[in-house]
Amino acid sequence: MCVVPDEAMASVYLDNKLVKQTDWKPVSQQCWDLKFSLDLDRVCSLLFNTYYYDFFDMVFERWSMQTFVAKCPS
């Protein structure tokens, strides 16, 4: 059985600190129209998470990507 998620939410972390998070929205091809800028000059890690909420009322992480900058500032 394939479970199709009902709602989704995304978050962005810089150095393990939450810097941006969307609201829960119904899943669609363009459920968010969000633009923002981040200063990445002194960042060691960048993490994107996407969370889905299904009809069983369970929240689970479906996709996550973390990138580490080659040289972290001292």
Secondary structure, DSSP 8 states (H G I E B T S, - for coil): -----SEEEEEEEETTEEEEE---EE--TT----------TT-SEEEEEEEEE-TTS-EEEEEEEEEE-SS---
